[in-house]
């Protein structure tokens, strides 16, 4: 069961998480309502954007985790819940603890097995595979046949991506809709992204277009081989799997010497 903390008004968050009794407040449903902790009974509750949780609610979350008990809003009886907690945030919770915005005891209670996902700017090798994945999605969704030129991919690699994968996905979608031809060019990328001078490629530090193109072609070849394996050699199904037409797949198979 997933809940986005930032998407729920502060005044309603406690009732959403722990439920409420009939008559607990004006507008409360007749018979009350169970909360997400009870809905997730015996399973997992994913708390997304945890860093946005109000300080007062953090106290009750800590009790629920520590004791395994919750009390509905307006209620007096403790309800035992057996729920595994996963949480995520894009904020620095350690800093929030120092600044008094996040409870230290809750922070350490949740940090049983922390995982830090690096920002996209620190994992450049993921950019081209993600671009290919997203463009295939939008080609299928919008019945298009778009692809990126090597110089466009090079610019995508140089961008710092402050919005991480979400920003990359949005840019690919925007380009798939707004580009004037099937080939999305470096000019299209420059118009879509806010490049600072320091972000622009410098001749001494850049890889050649040939290098970028070879890298892209190697990735495409790998994707085609995987699709053919998954589809047991059926090229029609493989084309659907890759989000392209069968004729385009045949051209790429010939180009990659996979015949």
C-alpha positions as CSV (number, residue, x, y, z in Angstrom):
1,X,0.0,0.0,0.0
2,X,1.6,3.3,-1.1
3,X,0.8,6.8,0.2
4,X,2.4,10.1,-0.9
5,X,2.7,12.1,2.3
6,X,3.2,15.4,0.4
7,X,-0.1,14.9,-1.5
8,X,-2.3,14.7,1.6
9,X,-3.3,17.9,3.5
10,X,-1.7,18.1,6.9
11,X,-5.1,18.2,8.7
12,X,-6.1,14.9,7.0
13,X,-2.9,12.9,7.1
14,X,-3.4,11.4,10.6
15,X,-6.9,10.2,9.6
16,X,-5.7,8.8,6.4
17,X,-2.9,6.8,8.1
18,X,-4.7,5.7,11.2
19,X,-8.4,6.0,10.4
20,X,-11.1,7.7,12.4
21,X,-14.2,6.9,14.5
22,X,-17.7,7.9,13.6
23,X,-18.3,11.5,14.8
24,X,-14.5,12.2,15.2
25,X,-14.9,15.5,13.3
26,X,-17.3,17.4,11.1
27,X,-17.9,15.5,7.9
28,X,-16.6,12.2,9.2
29,X,-18.2,9.2,7.5
30,X,-20.9,7.3,9.3
31,X,-19.4,4.3,10.9
32,X,-15.9,5.8,10.7
33,X,-13.1,4.7,8.3
34,X,-10.1,2.4,8.6
35,X,-6.7,3.9,7.9
36,X,-3.9,2.8,5.5
37,X,-2.1,1.0,8.3
38,X,-5.1,-1.3,8.7
39,X,-5.5,-1.6,4.9
40,X,-1.9,-2.8,4.7
41,X,-2.3,-5.3,7.5
42,X,0.0,-8.3,7.0
43,X,1.8,-6.5,4.1
44,X,3.8,-3.4,3.4
45,X,3.1,0.3,3.7
46,X,5.2,2.6,1.5
47,X,5.5,6.1,2.8
48,X,6.7,8.3,-0.1
49,X,8.0,11.9,0.5
50,X,8.4,11.1,4.2
51,X,10.4,14.3,4.7
52,X,7.2,16.3,4.3
53,X,5.4,14.6,7.3
54,X,4.3,17.1,9.9
55,X,6.2,17.0,13.2
56,X,3.1,16.1,15.2
57,X,2.2,13.2,13.0
58,X,5.8,11.9,13.3
59,X,5.2,11.1,17.0
60,X,2.2,8.9,16.2
61,X,4.1,7.2,13.4
62,X,6.9,6.3,15.8
63,X,4.4,4.8,18.2
64,X,2.9,2.7,15.4
65,X,6.3,1.4,14.4
66,X,7.6,0.8,17.9
67,X,4.5,-0.7,19.5
68,X,2.8,-2.1,16.5
69,X,-0.4,-0.3,17.7
70,X,-2.5,2.5,16.3
71,X,-5.4,4.5,17.6
72,X,-8.0,5.9,15.3
73,X,-8.7,9.6,15.4
74,X,-11.4,10.1,18.0
75,X,-10.9,6.6,19.3
76,X,-9.5,5.2,22.6
77,X,-8.9,1.5,21.7
78,X,-5.5,0.4,20.5
79,X,-5.5,-1.7,17.3
80,X,-2.6,-4.0,16.7
81,X,-1.2,-3.9,13.2
82,X,1.5,-6.1,11.6
83,X,2.9,-3.9,8.8
84,X,6.3,-3.6,7.2
85,X,7.4,0.0,6.6
86,X,9.2,1.3,3.6
87,X,9.9,5.0,3.2
88,X,11.5,7.3,0.7
89,X,12.4,11.0,0.5
90,X,14.4,13.4,-1.6
91,X,15.3,15.5,1.4
92,X,18.3,15.3,3.7
93,X,16.7,13.9,6.8
94,X,19.9,14.1,8.8
95,X,20.0,17.8,8.2
96,X,16.3,18.0,9.0
97,X,17.0,16.3,12.4
98,X,19.7,18.9,13.2
99,X,17.3,21.7,12.3
100,X,14.6,20.3,14.5
101,X,12.2,19.5,11.6
102,X,12.3,15.7,11.8
103,X,12.4,13.6,15.0
104,X,15.7,12.0,15.7
105,X,14.2,8.9,17.3
106,X,12.0,8.3,14.2
107,X,14.9,8.9,11.9
108,X,17.0,6.2,13.6
109,X,14.0,3.9,13.9
110,X,13.4,4.0,10.2
111,X,17.1,3.8,9.2
112,X,17.3,0.0,9.7
113,X,18.4,-0.6,6.1
114,X,19.0,2.7,4.2
115,X,19.5,2.8,0.5
116,X,20.8,5.9,-1.2
117,X,20.0,6.3,-4.9
118,X,22.5,8.5,-6.7
119,X,21.2,11.4,-8.7
120,X,21.2,11.0,-12.4
121,X,24.2,13.3,-12.9
122,X,26.3,10.8,-11.0
123,X,25.3,7.8,-13.1
124,X,25.7,9.1,-16.7
125,X,25.8,5.5,-18.1
126,X,22.1,5.2,-17.3
127,X,21.0,8.2,-19.5
128,X,21.1,6.6,-23.0
129,X,19.3,3.4,-21.9
130,X,16.7,5.4,-20.1
131,X,16.2,7.7,-23.1
132,X,15.7,4.6,-25.4
133,X,13.3,3.1,-22.9
134,X,11.2,6.2,-22.7
135,X,11.2,7.0,-26.4
136,X,10.0,3.4,-27.1
137,X,7.2,4.0,-24.6
138,X,6.1,7.2,-26.2
139,X,6.5,5.8,-29.8
140,X,4.0,3.1,-28.8
141,X,1.7,5.4,-26.9
142,X,1.5,8.1,-29.5
143,X,2.0,5.9,-32.6
144,X,5.3,7.6,-33.5
145,X,8.6,6.6,-34.9
146,X,11.0,9.1,-33.1
147,X,14.7,8.6,-32.3
148,X,17.6,10.7,-31.2
149,X,20.6,11.7,-33.2
150,X,24.1,10.9,-31.7
151,X,24.7,14.7,-31.1
152,X,21.4,14.9,-29.3
153,X,22.4,12.0,-27.1
154,X,25.7,13.7,-26.4
155,X,23.9,16.8,-25.1
156,X,21.6,14.8,-22.9
157,X,24.8,13.2,-21.4
158,X,26.2,16.7,-20.6
159,X,23.1,18.0,-18.9
160,X,23.1,18.0,-15.1
161,X,19.5,16.8,-14.7
162,X,18.5,18.6,-11.4
163,X,15.1,16.9,-11.7
164,X,16.7,13.4,-12.1
165,X,14.9,10.6,-14.0
166,X,11.5,12.4,-13.8
167,X,12.9,15.4,-15.6
168,X,14.6,13.1,-18.2
169,X,11.3,11.3,-18.8
170,X,9.4,14.6,-19.2
171,X,12.0,15.9,-21.7
172,X,11.8,12.8,-23.8
173,X,8.0,13.0,-23.9
174,X,8.1,16.7,-24.8
175,X,10.6,16.0,-27.6
176,X,8.5,13.1,-28.9
177,X,5.5,15.4,-29.2
178,X,7.1,18.7,-30.3
179,X,10.0,17.7,-32.7
180,X,9.2,18.4,-36.3
181,X,10.7,15.2,-37.7
182,X,11.3,11.6,-36.6
183,X,14.9,12.5,-35.7
184,X,15.3,14.5,-32.5
185,X,18.3,16.7,-33.0
186,X,20.8,18.5,-30.7
187,X,19.1,21.8,-31.6
188,X,15.8,20.4,-30.3
189,X,17.6,19.4,-27.0
190,X,19.2,22.9,-26.7
191,X,15.8,24.5,-27.1
192,X,14.2,22.2,-24.5
193,X,16.9,22.4,-21.8
194,X,18.4,25.3,-19.9
195,X,22.1,24.8,-20.6
196,X,24.6,27.0,-18.7
197,X,27.9,27.9,-20.3
198,X,29.7,25.5,-17.9
199,X,27.4,22.7,-18.9
200,X,28.0,23.0,-22.6
201,X,30.5,20.5,-24.1
202,X,34.1,21.7,-24.4
203,X,36.0,20.4,-27.4
204,X,38.9,19.1,-25.4
205,X,36.7,17.0,-23.1
206,X,34.2,15.6,-25.5
207,X,34.0,12.2,-27.0
208,X,33.5,12.2,-30.8
209,X,30.1,11.7,-32.4
210,X,31.4,8.4,-33.7
211,X,32.1,7.3,-30.2
212,X,28.6,8.2,-29.0
213,X,27.1,6.6,-32.1
214,X,29.0,3.4,-31.5
215,X,27.9,3.3,-27.9
216,X,24.3,3.8,-28.9
217,X,24.4,1.2,-31.6
218,X,25.9,-1.3,-29.2
219,X,23.1,-0.6,-26.8
220,X,20.5,-1.0,-29.6
221,X,22.0,-4.3,-30.6
222,X,21.8,-5.6,-27.0
223,X,18.1,-4.6,-26.8
224,X,17.3,-6.3,-30.1
225,X,19.0,-9.5,-29.1
226,X,17.2,-9.5,-25.8
227,X,13.8,-8.9,-27.5
228,X,14.4,-11.7,-29.9
229,X,15.3,-14.0,-27.0
230,X,12.2,-13.1,-25.1
231,X,10.0,-13.5,-28.1
232,X,11.7,-16.7,-29.2
233,X,12.9,-15.3,-32.5
234,X,9.4,-14.0,-33.5
235,X,10.3,-10.7,-35.2
236,X,6.7,-9.3,-35.2
237,X,6.4,-9.8,-31.4
238,X,10.0,-8.5,-30.9
239,X,9.0,-5.3,-32.7
240,X,6.0,-4.9,-30.5
241,X,8.2,-5.6,-27.4
242,X,10.6,-2.8,-28.5
243,X,7.8,-0.4,-29.4
244,X,8.7,-0.1,-33.1
245,X,7.3,-1.2,-36.4
246,X,8.4,-4.5,-37.9
247,X,10.0,-2.8,-40.9
248,X,12.1,-0.6,-38.6
249,X,13.2,-3.7,-36.7
250,X,14.3,-5.4,-39.9
251,X,16.3,-2.3,-40.8
252,X,18.0,-2.3,-37.5
253,X,18.7,-6.0,-37.6
254,X,20.4,-5.5,-41.0
255,X,22.3,-2.5,-39.7
256,X,23.6,-4.4,-36.7
257,X,24.5,-7.4,-38.8
258,X,22.2,-9.7,-36.8
259,X,20.7,-11.5,-39.9
